[in-house]
């Protein structure tokens, strides 16, 4: 299991909430702040799984 400490920034834009992890440059949105964060974690999971399958996760993390 990978354990990273990251910053999660959230803000509201119109009717949507946005959540961002600046260290990884991932962003997601949702109708609530909690939904935006949950969607952000899903983005992280999908991106990490894809990079792991491609064999590029370690390289990506070292660049971050």
N, CA, C and O atoms as a DFTB+ gen file, in Angstrom:
256 C
 N C O
     1  1       0.839      -1.184       0.000
     2  2       0.000       0.000       0.000
     3  2       0.883       1.246       0.000
     4  3       1.875       1.312       0.726
     5  1       0.528       2.199      -0.791
     6  2       1.263       3.445      -0.928
     7  2       0.681       4.469       0.039
     8  3      -0.535       4.649       0.106
     9  1       1.556       5.138       0.789
    10  2       1.117       6.133       1.756
    11  2       1.789       7.457       1.429
    12  3       2.989       7.615       1.651
    13  1       1.025       8.413       0.902
    14  2       1.549       9.727       0.535
    15  2       0.881      10.804       1.369
    16  3      -0.306      10.716       1.685
    17  1       1.644      11.808       1.717
    18  2       1.069      12.991       2.354
    19  2       0.954      14.061       1.277
    20  3       1.949      14.458       0.671
    21  1      -0.271      14.522       1.049
    22  2      -0.527      15.522       0.014
    23  2      -1.441      16.611       0.564
    24  3      -2.080      16.448       1.604
    25  1      -1.485      17.706      -0.150
    26  2      -2.376      18.810       0.171
    27  2      -3.644      18.668      -0.661
    28  3      -3.578      18.379      -1.855
    29  1      -4.789      18.871      -0.033
    30  2      -6.048      18.877      -0.769
    31  2      -6.647      20.267      -0.637
    32  3      -7.005      20.715       0.453
    33  1      -6.745      20.936      -1.782
    34  2      -7.354      22.264      -1.824
    35  2      -8.777      22.112      -2.342
    36  3      -9.015      21.369      -3.294
    37  1      -9.729      22.815      -1.720
    38  2     -11.105      22.790      -2.208
    39  2     -11.616      24.216      -2.316
    40  3     -11.248      25.087      -1.527
    41  1     -12.469      24.440      -3.303
    42  2     -13.107      25.742      -3.460
    43  2     -14.385      25.558      -4.247
    44  3     -14.590      24.535      -4.901
    45  1     -15.235      26.557      -4.177
    46  2     -16.503      26.512      -4.895
    47  2     -16.436      27.442      -6.096
    48  3     -15.951      28.571      -6.009
    49  1     -16.934      26.939      -7.215
    50  2     -17.013      27.729      -8.443
    51  2     -18.427      27.567      -8.986
    52  3     -18.786      26.537      -9.557
    53  1     -19.211      28.613      -8.790
    54  2     -20.616      28.504      -9.169
    55  2     -21.309      27.479      -8.298
    56  3     -21.227      27.537      -7.071
    57  1     -21.985      26.545      -8.927
    58  2     -22.699      25.493      -8.183
    59  2     -21.824      24.284      -7.887
    60  3     -22.265      23.356      -7.208
    61  1     -20.598      24.279      -8.385
    62  2     -19.726      23.117      -8.236
    63  2     -18.632      23.368      -7.212
    64  3     -18.179      24.497      -7.022
    65  1     -18.218      22.292      -6.560
    66  2     -17.043      22.313      -5.701
    67  2     -15.914      21.623      -6.444
    68  3     -16.128      20.626      -7.134
    69  1     -14.723      22.153      -6.300
    70  2     -13.549      21.557      -6.921
    71  2     -12.570      21.150      -5.835
    72  3     -12.458      21.807      -4.800
    73  1     -11.869      20.066      -6.083
    74  2     -10.845      19.581      -5.172
    75  2      -9.594      19.308      -5.994
    76  3      -9.666      18.764      -7.097
    77  1      -8.448      19.692      -5.444
    78  2      -7.193      19.561      -6.186
    79  2      -6.086      19.080      -5.263
    80  3      -6.014      19.468      -4.097
    81  1      -5.226      18.230      -5.805
    82  2      -3.983      17.844      -5.142
    83  2      -2.868      18.472      -5.967
    84  3      -2.485      17.927      -7.002
    85  1      -2.341      19.612      -5.522
    86  2      -1.341      20.316      -6.329
    87  2      -0.070      19.511      -6.574
    88  3       0.540      19.629      -7.637
    89  1       0.330      18.705      -5.616
    90  2       1.561      17.927      -5.781
    91  2       1.465      16.935      -6.932
    92  3       2.475      16.600      -7.551
    93  1       0.260      16.469      -7.219
    94  2       0.053      15.487      -8.293
    95  2      -0.618      16.100      -9.510
    96  3      -0.713      15.457     -10.556
    97  1      -1.078      17.320      -9.387
    98  2      -1.780      18.034     -10.458
    99  2      -3.044      17.296     -10.886
   100  3      -3.326      17.182     -12.079
   101  1      -3.813      16.790      -9.904
   102  2      -5.096      16.140     -10.159
   103  2      -6.207      17.042      -9.647
   104  3      -6.076      17.655      -8.588
   105  1      -7.305      17.124     -10.400
   106  2      -8.456      17.941     -10.035
   107  2      -9.723      17.135     -10.290
   108  3      -9.795      16.351     -11.236
   109  1     -10.725      17.341      -9.430
   110  2     -12.034      16.717      -9.622
   111  2     -13.102      17.688      -9.134
   112  3     -12.802      18.649      -8.426
   113  1     -14.341      17.431      -9.516
   114  2     -15.436      18.282      -9.082
   115  2     -16.572      17.448      -8.527
   116  3     -16.634      16.237      -8.739
   117  1     -17.466      18.109      -7.817
   118  2     -18.648      17.452      -7.279
   119  2     -19.671      18.490      -6.873
   120  3     -19.385      19.687      -6.858
   121  1     -20.853      18.032      -6.546
   122  2     -21.920      18.959      -6.145
   123  2     -21.755      19.427      -4.700
   124  3     -22.320      20.447      -4.306
   125  1     -20.980      18.681      -3.915
   126  2     -20.658      19.070      -2.545
   127  2     -19.145      18.960      -2.372
   128  3     -18.455      18.355      -3.192
   129  1     -18.647      19.552      -1.300
   130  2     -17.215      19.466      -1.029
   131  2     -16.798      18.006      -0.817
   132  3     -15.757      17.576      -1.313
   133  1     -17.611      17.255      -0.086
   134  2     -17.290      15.838       0.149
   135  2     -17.312      15.029      -1.142
   136  3     -16.471      14.152      -1.336
   137  1     -18.262      15.312      -2.021
   138  2     -18.328      14.597      -3.296
   139  2     -17.109      14.927      -4.159
   140  3     -16.558      14.046      -4.820
   141  1     -16.692      16.183      -4.153
   142  2     -15.508      16.570      -4.926
   143  2     -14.273      15.836      -4.411
   144  3     -13.458      15.364      -5.204
   145  1     -14.129      15.735      -3.095
   146  2     -12.988      15.012      -2.522
   147  2     -13.057      13.528      -2.868
   148  3     -12.045      12.927      -3.228
   149  1     -14.239      12.936      -2.760
   150  2     -14.392      11.512      -3.105
   151  2     -14.046      11.281      -4.567
   152  3     -13.378      10.302      -4.901
   153  1     -14.491      12.168      -5.436
   154  2     -14.171      12.045      -6.856
   155  2     -12.672      12.212      -7.097
   156  3     -12.099      11.557      -7.968
   157  1     -12.044      13.090      -6.325
   158  2     -10.601      13.282      -6.442
   159  2      -9.852      12.004      -6.064
   160  3      -8.904      11.613      -6.745
   161  1     -10.271      11.362      -4.990
   162  2      -9.619      10.112      -4.591
   163  2      -9.808       9.031      -5.647
   164  3      -8.924       8.198      -5.849
   165  1     -10.955       9.038      -6.321
   166  2     -11.192       8.083      -7.404
   167  2     -10.245       8.366      -8.575
   168  3      -9.715       7.435      -9.181
   169  1     -10.031       9.641      -8.892
   170  2      -9.083      10.020      -9.942
   171  2      -7.684       9.516      -9.591
   172  3      -6.993       8.953     -10.441
   173  1      -7.274       9.714      -8.360
   174  2      -5.949       9.253      -7.915
   175  2      -5.838       7.742      -8.086
   176  3      -4.848       7.242      -8.621
   177  1      -6.847       7.024      -7.634
   178  2      -6.821       5.559      -7.738
   179  2      -6.711       5.113      -9.198
   180  3      -5.887       4.259      -9.527
   181  1      -7.524       5.680     -10.057
   182  2      -7.503       5.301     -11.475
   183  2      -6.151       5.624     -12.105
   184  3      -5.573       4.792     -12.804
   185  1      -5.647       6.832     -11.859
   186  2      -4.365       7.240     -12.445
   187  2      -3.216       6.360     -11.937
   188  3      -2.366       5.935     -12.720
   189  1      -3.192       6.090     -10.639
   190  2      -2.125       5.252     -10.088
   191  2      -2.211       3.830     -10.624
   192  3      -1.185       3.233     -10.950
   193  1      -3.425       3.274     -10.720
   194  2      -3.590       1.919     -11.267
   195  2      -3.099       1.852     -12.710
   196  3      -2.401       0.912     -13.089
   197  1      -3.466       2.858     -13.518
   198  2      -3.036       2.869     -14.919
   199  2      -1.520       3.001     -15.035
   200  3      -0.896       2.303     -15.834
   201  1      -0.933       3.881     -14.252
   202  2       0.522       4.067     -14.304
   203  2       1.252       2.826     -13.787
   204  3       2.318       2.476     -14.293
   205  1       0.684       2.168     -12.786
   206  2       1.285       0.931     -12.268
   207  2       1.278      -0.141     -13.354
   208  3       2.272      -0.842     -13.545
   209  1       0.153      -0.268     -14.066
   210  2       0.047      -1.248     -15.150
   211  2       1.045      -0.954     -16.267
   212  3       1.571      -1.877     -16.890
   213  1       1.310       0.333     -16.524
   214  2       2.257       0.725     -17.569
   215  2       3.708       0.664     -17.082
   216  3       4.641       0.818     -17.871
   217  1       3.886       0.441     -15.793
   218  2       5.230       0.382     -15.228
   219  2       5.862       1.751     -15.031
   220  3       7.085       1.862     -14.938
   221  1       5.034       2.803     -14.967
   222  2       5.590       4.149     -14.862
   223  2       5.215       4.879     -13.568
   224  3       5.458       6.080     -13.453
   225  1       4.635       4.184     -12.607
   226  2       4.200       4.851     -11.377
   227  2       5.379       5.410     -10.584
   228  3       5.333       6.558     -10.143
   229  1       6.415       4.628     -10.401
   230  2       7.579       5.098      -9.636
   231  2       8.205       6.322     -10.288
   232  3       8.578       7.275      -9.604
   233  1       8.318       6.294     -11.597
   234  2       8.891       7.425     -12.328
   235  2       8.010       8.666     -12.157
   236  3       8.521       9.762     -11.931
   237  1       6.701       8.498     -12.262
   238  2       5.785       9.610     -12.106
   239  2       5.893      10.224     -10.710
   240  3       5.971      11.443     -10.562
   241  1       5.897       9.367      -9.696
   242  2       5.975       9.862      -8.317
   243  2       7.294      10.567      -8.041
   244  3       7.318      11.544      -7.292
   245  1       8.373      10.105      -8.618
   246  2       9.658      10.765      -8.393
   247  2       9.696      12.140      -9.036
   248  3      10.399      13.028      -8.553
   249  1       8.943      12.331     -10.129
   250  2       8.858      13.636     -10.771
   251  2       7.996      14.614      -9.986
   252  3       8.176      15.828     -10.091
   253  1       7.068      14.097      -9.207
   254  2       6.185      14.963      -8.413
   255  2       6.950      15.489      -7.221
   256  3       6.399      16.240      -6.416
